[in-house]
Amino acid sequence: MNQDELCLMPALELRDRIASKEISPVEAVEAVLARIERLNPRVNAFCTVAAEQARAAAREAEARLMAGEPPGKLHGVPVSIKDLVFTRGIRTTGGSRRYEHFVPEQDDICVERLKAAGAIIIGKTNTPESGWAAITDNPLFGPSRNPWDPGRTTGGSSGGAGAAVALGMGPLAIGSDGGGSIRIPSSFCGVFGLKPSFGRVPTGPGFPGLWEGLSVEGPMTWTVADAALMMEVIAGRDDRDYYSLPEAAPAYLSELDGGLKGLRVAWSPDLGYAVVEPEVRRLTERAARVFAGLGCELVEATPDAGSPEASFGVVVAASLAAELGDELERWRDKMEPALVRFVERSLDIRATDYLRARMQNLAFRNRMQAFFERYDLLLTPVLAVPPFEVGSFGPREIAGRAVSPLGWMPFTYPFNITGQPAASVPCGLTESGLPVGLQLVGRRFEDGTVLRAAAAFERAAPWRERRPPLAREA
């Protein structure tokens, strides 16, 4: 087996072949590091490569295996971590010059759990400064580029992770999602990504900031089974996180073949307010129809919930102003200029405005809850457009109609407000060869149903062989 074949292998298969001693952890890590060295200059997915730490961990994993110790669930499998997530002993910058040389003394809980399961941390993936934008670019490392077309964005804020997985620079990645930041780059890069239910994956410690009730950490992978495997490792109670759910991690992997017979599934092409590019609508609607052949009752239905863009925007703006407002005097000239302008505009948000927005978000959650009393799953496009050019924050016109700054991502942030599990599954390519994602949203806390539905779709409309051309050129 050559190195490229090893790098394009799903994590579940790699884990099993390492456990059987057919492949060594050292071999797996060296293959991924060599691939990063070749491909990362083309896309800027990794901002820090922890080569020596990864090699040392791989040697230790191999020694344990050869000594007869039982392997962990991810023994010897390489994994990348978004640069917003703390990694002990590995530089973690949050895409900011303020933390250019910061090396955490503690791991985030999910990193701690990945290591305990035997995974090998290979490095940190690029993100916008403080994770503030839905594209991936920052003053410290520059933009990440889409593996399907390097002139286009990966999306964000877990854009480096999306590019890394798509190109086989590690089969597993940890992203975070406060308004779509796992699902957006998953859609733009043609990979699978799951935003877990809020509280399902405990988080912390981390950078200062308060996206309270919105942001979660979760898996970005090439296959659904790999994400289910990661969820078995990173989910489950941890009282260090105030919002951590009390249950242990379910057996997500063994439930993937359960089937979807009897599920009521709604398809909404616009959530009642979104403007969508015709080609995106065509591809996602075709993908949604697949569910009719999977034993589901599929109907076109839209929640009567309206758009929460205004209230979501106030909460995010106030959070970033609280995090960064006092930093402007010292760091203004070294920060992303668009972020500086955004924070300055947000400094005058009153406490009553913030609390009113929180109440409006609660009312939105209640309206969406009523819809999910009738349906087990909701299908939508992930995004309203295919990947756009690097350097843009997104189109302000779609299908000939003017849209707001969030108009190209109208389907993602509503489900951060509700805390529901939501996934992006690859569902096809545009005529110009750019990936499009279908979003699967489940009832609150029913992450297993979302994973099971995504696995059923993957079997019916597989994407495993549909890698970016750059992945095959390596």
N, C-alpha and C positions, 0 to 999 in steps of 0.2 A: 504494500500500500504506500502511495506517495503522500507527501505532506499535505497537498491540496485536498486529496480525498479525505484525509483525516480531519482537516479543518472544516469541511463541509458536512461532516457527520453530525446528526442530531446528538444532543447531550445524553439522552437516555441510552442510545446505542453505545456511545463512547464510554459511559459509566459502566455498562455491562461488560464491555470488552477489556476495560481496565481491571475490573474485578476478576475476570477470568485469566488475567495476566497475558492476554493477547497483545495488548497495547500498554505501555508503561506511562505513568503520569509525566515522567521526564520527557518522553517522546511527544506526548500531547502538547505540553507547554512549549517545547522548543519549536514545534510546527506552528503553533499560533504566534509565537514571538517573531518567527521568520516571516510569516504572512503580514503581520503588522508592519514590520520593517519595509516590506515591499509595497503595501497598498496604502498605508496611512498617509503618506505624503500626497496622495491623490485626493483624499477626502477629509483629512484632519478630524478623524473620529476620536482619536485618543489625544489627550493633552498631557498625560503623564503615563509612561509605561514603566511598570514596576518589575523590570526584568530580573534583577538579582533576587528580589524577595520572592518572585514567582518560582524561580529556579530552585531556591532553597526549600520552599514549601513542597515543590514537586519531588525533590529528593527525599524529603521526610515522608511524604505520602507513599512513595515507592518502598522505602525501608519498612514502613508499617505493614504494607501489603505482603512483602516478602517474609516478614516475621510472623505472618499468619493472623494478624489482627483483623477482625471483621471490618470490611469497608463501610464507610458512611454512604448516605444516599447520593452524594455527589463526589465521591472519592476520586480525586485527581482531575476533575473537570474544570477547565478554565472558565472564569467569569469576570466580566468587567463591571465597574461601579461608576455611576454618574458622579461627576465632580462636585455635586452638592451634598453627597452622602459621606459621612465621616468614615475614614479608614485609618486605623492606628498604624503609625509609622510610614504612611504614604501621603505625600503632599495632597492637600485638598483645598482648592482655591475658590470654589463657587464662581469661577469665571471672573474674578475680581482682583485688581491690583492690591486691594486692601488686604488680601489673604494670599498674596503671591508666594510666600515662603512658609505658609502655615502647614504644620504637620500635626494632626490630631494625636492625642494620647489615648483616645478611646475609639473603638469601633461603634458605628451605628448597630442597632440590635440586629437588623437583617444581615449585615456583614458578619457579625459575631456568629449568627446561626449558619450562614453559608460556610464559614471556616470550620465550624464544629461538624458539619456534614461532609467535610473533606474537600470542598471546592478550593480552587487555587485562584487568588486574586491576581489578575494580570495587569491591571492599570485602571486609570480614571478616564471617563469619556467626557467630551466637551459639552458645555452648556452655556446659555447666555448669562450675563452677570446677574447674580442673585436669582437666577431662574425666572426672570421677570417677563420674558418674551416668548412667543410661540414660534420663534425661529432660533437657530443656534449660531451666535456670533458674540464675540466679546473683545474688549481692548487688549486682553492678555494673550489670547491664542488665535484670534481671528475666527472666520466662519468655518463651520463644517459644511461639506458638500455632498450632494445627493449621489449615491453610488450608481443610480440609473442614468444620471446626467449631471456631471460635476458643475455645470453652470447654474444648477438649481439648488434650492435649499433642502435640507433634511427635515425642516420643521423644528419644533422645539417644545419644551426645553430639553428633552432627552434626545436631542438630535445626534450627538456623537454615538450614543448607544444604538440608535436605529441603523446608522451606517455600519457600525462594527458588526452587528449581527447579520445584516444583509450580505456582507462580504466575507463572512466566515472568519472574522478576527475574534474568535471566541464564540461558542454556541449560545452562551447565556449572558444576559445583561440585566442590571438593576437600574430602573429609571424611577422618576417620581412624577406625580401628576396632580397639579392644583387647579387646572382648567382645561386639561387635554394633553398634558406634556408627555404622557406615554403613548396615547392613541394617535396624536398628530404625527410624530415621526414614524410610528409604526405604519400608518397609512402611506405617508410620503416615501418611505423606504421599502415598502412591500414586505414587512415582517409581521409577526403576531405580537400583540401587546395587550396586557390586562391591567386595567385600573381596578384593584380590589375594592370591596366594600370598605367604607371608612371605618377604621379600627381593626380590620381583619389582620393587617400586617403592622405590628407595633414599630414605632419609629423613635429615633433619638439615640444619643445626643446629637445636636446639629447646630447650624449657624443660627444667630438671632433672627427672629422673624415670627410672624403670627398669621399664617394662613389657616387659622383655626377652623376645623370642620371641613376643610376643602382638600388639603394636600395629603396624598398617600404615596407609598413606595410599592413597586410591583415589578413583575417580570416582563422582559422583552426577549423573544426567542424566535427561532425559525419554525418550530412546530408547536402545536397546542399541548402535546404530551410533555414537552420540555417545560412549558410554563406551569403545567399541573405539578410536575415534579418539584419545581422551584417553590411553588406555593406550599407544598407539604413541608418544606424546610423552613420557610420564612414566616408563615402564618402561625397564629396561636397566641395565647395570653402572655403578656409580660407587664407586670405592674409598674415598671419604670415609665411606661406610656399611660398617661391618665385615661386616654380614650381606647385603650386596648380592649377588645372583646374578650369575654371570659372563656370561650371555648378553645379547646386544643385544635390543632390543624386537622381538618377532615382528610380522608383518604381520597384526594382528588383524582389521582392517577387511575385507581381501580374503578372509578365511577364514569370514566370517559366513554365506555361502550354501552352505557345504559339506555341509549336511544331517546327519542323525543316524542314517542307516540302519546297523543292526547294533549300535548301542550298547545295553548292558545297563543299565537304569535301575531303581533301587529307590525305592519310595515307602514312607516310614515316617511315620505320622500322629502318633507320640508318642516316638520314639527309645527306646521301652521303659519310660519313666519319667515322661513329661510329662502333665500334665492340661491339656486344651485345650477352650476354649469350643466348643460344638456347631456354632455358625454358622461359626466359623473353620475347623473341621475340614471342614465341608461344602464351603465354597468352595475350600479348598486341595486336597481330594480330587478335586473336579470338575476343577480345573486340572491336577492330576497325570495324570488320565486322558487329557488332550490328547496326552500324549507317546506313547500307544499308537498314535495316528494319524500319528505323525511318523517311522515306520520303526524305532522302538525296540522292544526287548523290555522291557515294563514289568511288574514284579512287586512285590507288597507284601512288604517284607523289612526287618528292623530289625537294626542292628549289635548284637552281643553285647558291648557296651563299658561299659554302665552310665553313671551320671551322674557327671561330674567336678566337680560344683558345689563340693564341699568343698575340693578341692585348688586349684581355680581361685580360690576366695575367699581362701585363705591367701596365695597369690602376689600377688594384687591388694592385699590389706590390708597386707602387708609392704612392698610397693612404695610405697604412699601414705604409710605411716608413715615410711619412710626419706626420702621427698621433703619431707614437711610437718611431721614431728614437731618439728623444731627451730624451726619458724616459729610454733608455737602461742603461745608466750609473748608475742611481739610483735603477732601479727595475729589472735588468737583472736576478738576482738570484731568484726572486719571480715570474717570468713570465713563461709561458709555453715554455719549451726549444725549441720546434720545431718552435714556433712563433718567438722567438729571432733569430734563425738561418735564418728564412725567411726574417725578417726585415733587418738583417745585409747584406744579399745578395742583398737586394733591395735598399740600401742606395746610390749606385752609378748610379741609373737610371737618365739619363739626362733629362732636360726639353724637348729637341727635341725628345727624345725617347717617352716620355709621350704624347706629342702633335701628333706625328706621329701615335701612337696607337689610339688616339682619332679620328684621320682622318680615319684610317682603320676601326674603329667601325662604323663611319658614312657611309662609303662605303658599309659595310655589311648590315646596316639598309636599304640602298637604294636597294640592291639586294633582300632582303627579302620582301620589300614593293612591288616589281614587282611581286613576287610570289603571294602575297595576293590580288593583283588585279584580279587574276583568281579564288581564292578560299576563301570561307568564314571562314573555319576552317582548321587547320592542326592537325593531330593526330600523336603522337610519343610515344614510351615508355617514362616514366619519367626518368628512370635510366637504365643503361646497365646491372646491376646485382641486385640480391636480397640483403637483409641486410647481412653485413659481420661482422666479430668478433669485439667486443669491444677492443680498443687499437690499431686498425689499422686505417690508414688514407685512406685506399682503396686499392683494388687489383692493381697490376702492370701487370697482365696478365689476359686476358679475352678470353675464347674460344680458348685457346692455342696460343694467339697472345699477344705480348708485347704492353702495352698501356702507355700513359703519366699519370702524377699524376691526371689530370682531366678526364682521359679516362673512368672512371666509371660513370661520370655525364655529358656526352657530350650534353645532350638535354635541360638542364635547363638554363645555363648562356647565350646562344644566345638570349634569349627573355628578359633578363635584358638589353642587349645592345639595342634591338629594342624598349623596353618600352611597348611591347604588353601584354595584359592579357593572363595568362596561368594558368591552373588548373591541379591538380592531382586528379584523381578519382580512387578509389580502383577497380581493375579489376580481382582479383583472387588470389589464393595462390599457391605457388610452391608445389611440392610433399613432401617437408619437412615442409610445413605449414607456409611459410613466405610470407608476402603480396607483391604484385606487383602493380604499378600504371600506368595508361594510362594518357598521357598528352594531354590536349586540349588547343590549342593556337588559339586566335581570332585576328581579325584585331585590329589595334591600336584604343583604346577608346571604343571598343565594348565588354565591360565586360559583359553586359547583354546577349549577344549571347553565350558567354562561359558558363555562369550560366544556361541559358536555355538548352544548349546542354548537360551539365552535369546532369541536372535534368531529361532530357529525357533518358539518359543512366541509371541513377539510377532507374528509373521506369522499364526499360527493363531488367536490370541486377542488382537487388537490393543487397546491402551489409549490410542492417540495422541489421540483425540478426547475422552477421559474426564478432562477437567480439573475441578478444584474449582469450584463455582459462583462463588466469589469471583474466580476468574481471568477469568470471562466478564463479571463486573459492571464491571470496571475501566474 
